[in-house]
Amino acid sequence: MTYEFLQSYWWFLVSLLGALLVFLMFVQGANTLIFCLGKTEEERRLIINSTGRKWEFTFTTLVTFGGAFFASFPLFYSTSFGGAYWLWMIILFSFVIQAVSYEFQNKIGNFLGPKTFQICLIINGIVGPLLLGGAVATFFNGSNFLIDKGNITNSLQPVISRWANASHGLDALLDPWNVVLGLAVLMLARILGMLYIKNNIEHQQIQERCTRQLPWNALLFLLFFLPFLIRLMIKDGFSTSSSITIESMKYLHNLLEMPILSALLLIGIVLVLFGIYKSSRSVQYRKGIWFTGIGTVLTVLVLLLIAGWNHTAYYPSNIDLQSSLTLANSCSSEFTLRTMAIVSLLIPFVLAYIVFAWRAIDRKRITQEEIEQGEAY
């Protein structure tokens, strides 16, 4: 395992975690639909208890995603998580209020009322996917930061990276294409949320509402995602060699030079559309979450891989091109990457446990009788 291989290997693992995170945001998507799909208090509790059994998976994956970035590409972690901290703090705070809302909305002594916490769940459902999508878009559109490794010898201020303005990440929302991808991720989360609810809840009226709302949510998703994808294929990218240079249609070249990724992207998009189409055609069809979910993971995985593989700067600087981050100039030492690569062999066992736990939780679909008789959020 060469140093270059280890860099690419860890970028694959980080990208896979990011792709799984986007899929697991069906929890946030479903939360935005609490009042759209649940017309009575009982129906809303069905939806909340459905997502309440899975929100820990999403939060744990988010934390693991950040931890993997910190361990394998620490310069990105210090630059983005440290410099753009307002963006990431808002994301994390939205997940904190999600956890609090699940726990306390129906507790005795809740003087705010259940509806207040349900609104907080909706806020998390909107803010989380929107800002995470915007943050991912900066991998292609760049951010405003500067890198000066010479500062490491400065005993008074040994800070390698710094943000070039006082917005500390919120300036990402001033780029319309970052917002476009954020909205696309938000609509995809809503679609995944509907598909999961169809698969998980035994309630005829909720099933029918999911089926009716799927087509127009899918249309909005395509209206945001397709323009972003088309622009990505024709926009300039950032190539790395002895220095970082602008390359015309870099991301399209990455797909053409890595045909396996092109095939996976096509398969992913087809699976996403197939799951949506089949689920919107029939109230009884409930397996759409698996087709669209797998398609989501494949599509996001490929987009993240072409952002960093094939000698591409995965985090461009809009202030100083040579400050852009690459796999080579932002990674941990070879010893660290090699040691963590051995530890990463345990990942399949962790995934097996998640699958086992998921099947155990969802072995039986949620019904109104279960909410009335058992412990519920």
N, C-alpha and C positions, 0 to 999 in steps of 0.2 A: 504494500500500500504506500504509494508515493504521497508526498505532501499535497500535491495538486489533486490527487484522487480523494484524499481525506477532506479537502475543502469542498469539492463537488458533492461528496457523500453527505456531508453535514448540511450543505445547502438543500439537498434533496430531503433530508429529514425535517428541516425547518419548514420547507415548502409543504411537505405532507401534513405537518401539524397545522399550518395555516389553512390548508384545504379542508381538513377535518373540522377546524373551528368554524369555517363558513357553513358547512353542512349542519353542524350542531346548533347553529343560530336559528334553526326552526323553532327553538324555544322562544327567542325574541320575536320572531315573526308571528307565532301564534298568540303571543301576549298583545300584539297590536290589534288583534281581532276579537278581543274579549267581548266588546260591546257590539261588534258586527255580527258575530256568530251566536252569542249568548243573549237572548232577549229577556230571559228571566234570571233571577238570582241563582236558581238551581242550575240552569244551563251554564252560567258563568263559572260556577264552582266546578262543574265538570271539566271545563277547559283549563282552569287554573290547576286542578289536580292532575290533569294529563301532563301539562308541561312541568309542574312542580316535581315530578318524579325524575326529570332529566336535566334540570338546570345546573346541577352540580357537574355533570359531564362537560357542559359548555364552559363553565368558569374554570374548571381544572385544566381544560385544554388551553384556555387563554393564558393561564399562569405558566403552563408547561411550554407554550410557544415562546413566551418572554424569557423563560429560563434557558431554553435551548439556544436562543439568540445570544443571551449573555455569555453562555459557556463557549459557544463556537465562534461567534463574531462579536467580540466585546466592544470593538470600536463603533459598530452600528448601535449597539445597546446604549453606549454612553452618549452618542450623538443624537439619536432619535428619542429614546426614552428619557435621556437626561436633558437634551436641548428643547425638544418639542413636548415638554412635560404637561403643558396645559391641555393639549389634545389627549394625551394618554390618561391624565388624571380625570378628565371628564368621562372617558370611557370606563375607567375603573370605578368611579363613583356611581355611574349608572348601574353597574353590576352589584355594587354594595346595596343600593336601595332595592334592587331586585331581591336579594337574599332576605333583607329585612321585611319586605312586603310579603313574601311567601310565608314567613314565620309568624307575623303578628297580625295579619289582617282579620283573622277570626278569633283572636285570643280574647279572653275575658278581660275587661278593663281597657279595651281599645276605644278611646274616646274620639278618635278621628273617624271611625267607621270603616267598614271593608272597602267602600268605594274609593276612598283616598288612596289606599294601598294598591287597588287595582289600577288606578290612574298612574301610580308610580311604575307599575309593571309595563304599562303602555309606553311611558317615557323611556324606560330601558329598552323596550322593543324597537323604538325609533332611533334613539341616540346611538345605541351600541352598533348595529349594522351600518348606519349611515357614516359614522366617524371611522369605523374600522375599514370600510370600503374606501373612504377618502385617504386613510393612512396607507393602504396598499397601493393606491394609485400613485402615490409619491415615488414608488419604486420605478415608475416609468416617466413621471413628469418632473421629478426632482424636488428638492427642498432648499431652504435658504440657510446653509451652514458653511462653516469654514473649518478646515483641518490644518493644524500646525504641530507636527510631531516633535519639532524642536523645543516646544514648550515643556516637554517632560523633564528637561534639565533645569527649568526655572524653579528654584526652591520656594519662591513666594507665590507663584501661580502656575503649578504644573498641570494645566488644563489643555488637553490636546485638541478637543473640539469645542466649538461654541456656536450658538445661534446668531445669525447676522442681524436680527431685529428683536424687538421686545414682545412680539406676538407669541413666541415660543410654541410654534406648531399650529396655531389657529390660522396662520396665513395660508395653510394648505386649502382652507375652504374658500379662498379667494380665486383659486384656479377652478374654472367651471368644469373642467374634465375630471378633476378629483371628485367634485360633487356628483357628476354624472355616474361615475362608478359607485359612489356611495349610495345613490338612489337605486342603482341596479341591484346592489347587494341587499338593500332593504326590501325591494320587491321580491327578490329571490327568497329571502327569509320568510316573507309572508306566504309565498307559494309552498315552501317546504312545511311551514306551520299548518297550512290547510291540509296538506297531504298526510302529515303525521296525525292530525286530529281525525281525519277520515279513517285512518288505520287503527286508531287507539280508542276511540269513543264509540260506544254503542248507543246512539241516539239519532232517530230518523230525521228530525228537523235540523239538527246540526249538520248531519251528513248532506242534506239537500242544500243548505246554505253554502257549505264548502264547495259543492259541485257548481253552484250558480256563480260564485265569486271567482273561481279559478280562471276563467277565460280572460276577464278584463285585467286581472292582476298579471297574468302572463303577457298580455299585450303591453302593459306598462313596463314590465321587465325587459321585453325585447326592444322597446323604444329607447331605453337607456343603454342596454348592454351592447346591442349591435353597432350603434354609432361609435361607442368607445372601442370595440374590437376592431372595426374597420380603420379608425384613426390610428390605433396602435400599430396596425400592419403597415401603414404608409408613413408614419412619423419617423423622424430622425431618432437614432439611438446612440448609445455611448459605448464605443469599442475601447478595449484595453490592449495595449501592447507595451512598449517602453513608456508610453504616456497615454492619457485618455483623450480620445478624439471623437468627433461627431461622425457617425456613419448613417447614410441615408437608408431608410427602411431596415434598420438593424434587426428589429424583432421578427419581421417577415423572413429575413435571411436566417435567423436562428431556427425558425420552424423548417425552412427548406433544407438546412444543413443537418437537422436532426429529425429525419422523417418519422421516427417512432413517436416523437412528441406531436407531430402533425396529426398522425393517426389517432393518438389518444385524445387530442383536442376535438377532432371530428366525432369520435365515439362519444365523448362526454356531452357535447352539445346535442347529439341525436338522442341520447338517453334522457337528458333533461326535458327535451320537447316531447319525447314519447310518453314519459310518466305523466306530464301535464295533460297531454291529449287524451290518453286513456282514462284518466281520472275525471276529466271534465265531460266525458261522453256518457258516463254511467255513475249513478249514485252507489251502486253495489260494488264497483271496482275500488279496492283498497290498497293495492300494492304499488301505487304510484310513488310513494315515498322512497322505495328502494331503487327504482329506476332513476328518478330525478336526483336522489341523494348520491348515488354512485356517480352519476353524470356530473354533479356539482363538484365532487372531490376530484375527478379527473380533469375537469376544465380549469379549476383554480390551481391545481397542481402544475399543469402545463404552463399557465400564465406566470406563475412564480418562478418556474424553472428557466423559462426563456429570459426572465429578468436578470438572472445571475450567471447561467451557464454560457458556454461558447464565448468566453472572453468579453463579458458584458459588465459594465458598471451597474450594479443593482440599486444603488442609492445615489443618483446624480446630485451634484451641487449646482444650483442655479446662480450662485455667487462666484464660485471659482471652480472651473471645470476639473482642474487637477486635484481638487479636494474630494471629488466623487469617490465613493466607496466601492471596492471590488472584493471578490472572494479572497484575493491574494493579500491585499493591503489592510484588511480589517479582521482577519481571522486570528484565532488563538495559535499558540505554538504547536509544532508538530507533535511534541510529546503529549500535550493536552488533547489534541484531536484524536491521536492514536489510542490513548487511554479511554476516552469517552466512546470511541468506536467499539471497543470491547464491551463496555457497559451497555451500549445500544443493542447488543444481541439479545437483551432481555425484553426488548420492545414487543416482539410477537407474543410473549407470555402475558404482558400487560393488556394487549389488544384482545387476547383470548378471554381474559377475565372480564373486560368490558362487554364483550359479546355475550358471555355467560350471564352477567348481571342484567344486561338489557333484556335478554330473553326471559329471565326469571321475573323481572318487573312487568313485562308486557305479555306474560303468558295468557292473561285473561284481560279482555277489553274492559274499560271503565264503564260502569252503568250507574244510573241514578240510585238504584238500591244500594250499591256499594258506598256511595257518598253518604247516604242517609244512615247506614248501619256502622260504617267503619270510621277510622280516623281520617280526617280530611283537612286540607288547607282552608 
